Amino acid sequence: MPNQQLLADILRTVLQIDKDFSADTPLLGAIPEFDSMAIIAVITELEDQLGIGFDDDEISAEIFETFGQLSAFVAEKQAA
């Protein structure tokens, strides 16, 4: 999937952690730093760096359950 490295870099920067991410890496609820403010920061970085937009009604907790789900969502947004 394109931009997985960029997504991982954004997560490491926003969360201020040194972690490797794989498709099944749990995010929301598993990483203490990954809270609602971090979600907003991740979305903002994705919008800025990838030039994609997110509508409020598209955002749900399921998207942020795992790295793979978030990566798939980003790829879907880029393809649209």
C-alpha positions in Angstrom: 0.0 0.0 0.0 1.4 3.4 -0.9 2.4 5.8 1.8 2.6 3.3 4.6 6.1 4.6 5.5 4.8 8.2 5.5 1.8 7.2 7.7 4.1 5.4 10.1 6.4 8.4 10.3 3.4 10.7 11.0 2.2 8.4 13.8 5.7 8.3 15.3 6.0 12.0 15.2 2.5 12.9 16.5 2.6 10.2 19.2 6.3 10.9 20.0 7.0 7.2 20.1 9.6 4.9 18.5 7.5 2.0 17.2 7.4 -0.2 14.2 4.0 -0.6 12.6 2.6 -3.5 10.7 -0.9 -4.0 9.4 -2.1 -5.7 12.6 -0.6 -3.2 15.0 -3.4 -2.0 17.3 -3.7 1.8 17.6 -6.7 3.2 19.4 -7.0 1.8 22.9 -3.6 0.1 22.7 -1.2 3.0 22.5 -1.8 5.4 25.5 -0.6 8.4 23.5 -3.2 7.8 20.8 -6.1 9.8 22.1 -8.6 12.2 20.5 -6.1 15.0 20.2 -3.6 12.7 18.5 -6.3 11.6 16.0 -6.9 15.2 15.0 -3.2 15.8 14.7 -2.8 12.7 12.5 -5.7 13.7 10.3 -4.3 17.2 9.9 -0.9 15.9 9.0 -2.4 13.5 6.4 -4.4 16.3 4.9 -1.3 18.6 4.7 1.2 16.0 3.5 -1.0 14.0 1.1 -3.4 16.7 -0.1 -6.5 14.7 0.8 -9.5 15.8 2.8 -11.5 14.1 5.4 -15.2 14.8 6.1 -16.3 14.6 9.7 -18.9 12.0 8.9 -16.2 9.7 7.5 -14.2 9.5 10.7 -15.0 6.7 13.1 -13.1 4.7 15.7 -13.0 1.6 13.4 -10.6 3.4 11.1 -8.1 3.9 13.9 -8.3 0.4 15.4 -5.2 -0.9 13.6 -2.4 0.5 11.4 -3.7 -1.6 8.5 -7.2 -0.2 8.7 -5.9 3.4 8.9 -3.6 2.7 6.0 -6.4 1.2 3.9 -8.6 4.2 4.6 -5.8 6.6 3.5 -5.3 4.6 0.3 -9.0 4.7 -0.4 -9.1 8.5 0.1 -6.1 8.9 -2.2 -7.8 6.8 -4.9 -11.0 8.9 -4.8 
